[in-house]
Amino acid sequence: MEFMYHLKFDNLFVINIFVIGQMILLSLFYASILKNKSQKKIVKHSVCWASLILGLQFFIDYKQFLKFNLFAITITSLLVVAFALLHFYNMLTEFKTYYYITIAIIFFMLGSTILYLVGNITLSLSKDVKLISWALNAFLFLIYQLVILYEWKISFSKKMN
């Protein structure tokens, strides 16, 4: 990113690549841990439809890919939250696998999406208010990563010993 900054190159398109990649990878994760075949189909079809819709949006107006695209952020994040909620629902009656990761994904993705959506509103506010929203997003991301580390530790460290 710093390299692109020094070249005075706009790097906002990277967020689109990131959120689409995140959606695909997390949907593959949830498709692999869901046991119900119809739920797996829902996940796979939803990702295909979302990718098709975003691809169509980028094809119709390629400039949407090169800028901060709230539609892409919202659709990808909310789909992942829906998959996490589906897995969370299944855990009510099953063994709790990836419980903490699922909770972290739900809170981080919802919180981050809301912060991105209100981000355009904060453009007209003071720098301090803008900084608070980005600091909150960074804090949510840190908690998200720590919860993933905790889940990894409790899930896999026992198996190594």
N, C-alpha and C positions, 0 to 999 in steps of 0.2 A: 504494500500500500504506500509506503513512504517513497518508493521508487517512482510510482505514478504521480505522487504529489510533487516531487522535484521536477518531473517533466511537465508539470502543469496540466496533467491529464485527468479528466473527470473520472472518478472511480465509482460512481453511484451504480453502475451496471453490475458491479460485483455483488451487491446485496441481493439482486435478483437471482444471480447464479447460486448464491448461498442459500436463500430461502427455498428455492426449487430443489436443490441438492439435499437440503435438510429434510424436506417433505418426502423425497424419494427414499432416502436412507432410513428415516424413522418409520415410514410406512412398510418398508421391507422388514424392519425389526418387529413391528406389531403383527404383520402378516405371518411371521415365523413363530410367534409365541401364541397366537390365537389358535384355539383347538377346533372351533366350529367352522366347518367348510363354508357356510354361507357368509359368516363374518369375514373370512379371508377373501372371499369374492368381492364383498362390499369394499374392503380396503383397496384391493387391486383395481377394481373398476373406478373407484373414486379418484385414485391417483391418476389413472389414465384420463379420465374426464377433466380433471384439474389441469393436467399437463396439456391436453388438447385445447382447453379454453385459453390458457396462458399463451400457448404457441400461436393460437389464432389472434389473440390480442397483439402479440409482438409482430405477427405477420402483417396485420392490418395497419398498425402504427408502430414501426420499429423504434421510434423515439421513446416509447413506453419502456423498452428494455434498457435504454441508456440513462434513464432517470430514476428517481426514488419512486417506486411503483407501489403505492399503498394497497391496490387491489391484489397484487401478487403476494404481498406480505400477509394480507388478511386471509386470503383463500388458502394459502399453504399452511399457515399457522393454525387456523381453525380446523382444517382437516386433521392435522396431527393431534390437536386437542380432542377431536371427536374419536380418533382411534384410541387415544389414551383412556378416554372415558369408557369406551367399549371394553377395553381390557380391565379397567377398574371395576366395571359392572360384573365381568366374569369372575373377578377375584372375590366377589361377595360369597360365592358358593364353592370356589375352588381354592387350592393352595395359593398363597400370595407370592407369586413370582414377579420379580422386578417391581415390587410395590413402591419403593422409595423413588425409583426413576420415574415411574408413572406419575406420582404426585408432583415431582419436580417439573416434569414436562408440562403438566397441566398449569401449574402456577407460573412457571417462567413464560410459557408461550402466551397465555392469556394476558399476563402483566406486560410483557414486551409488546404484544400487539396493541394493547390499549395505549401504551406510551407512544408507539409509532403513530397511531391514529390521532392522538392529541398533539403530536409533534408539530403538525402544521399550524395548530392554534398557537403554540408557544413561539412561533416565529416573530409574532408581533409584540411579544413580551420582553422583559429585560433579560440580560445575559444570565443573571443569577437564577431566574426561573427555568431557563433552558438548561442550565447546568444541573439543576436539581433533577429534572426528568432524565437526563442522560446518566447522572450518577445513580439514580434509582435503577435504571436499566442495567448498568454495570454491576450493581449490587445483586440484583436478581440473577444475573448470569453467573456471578461468583457462587451464590448459594446453589444454583443449578449444578454447577461443576462439582461442588463439595458433596452434594447429595449423590451424584453419580459415582464419585470416588468412594463414598460410604457404602453404597450398594455393591460396588465391585469388591470392596474389602470383605463384606459379610457373605457375598455369594461365592467368591472364588478363593479367598485366602485359606479357608478351611480345607478346600480340595487340594491345595498345594502341600499342606503339612501331612 
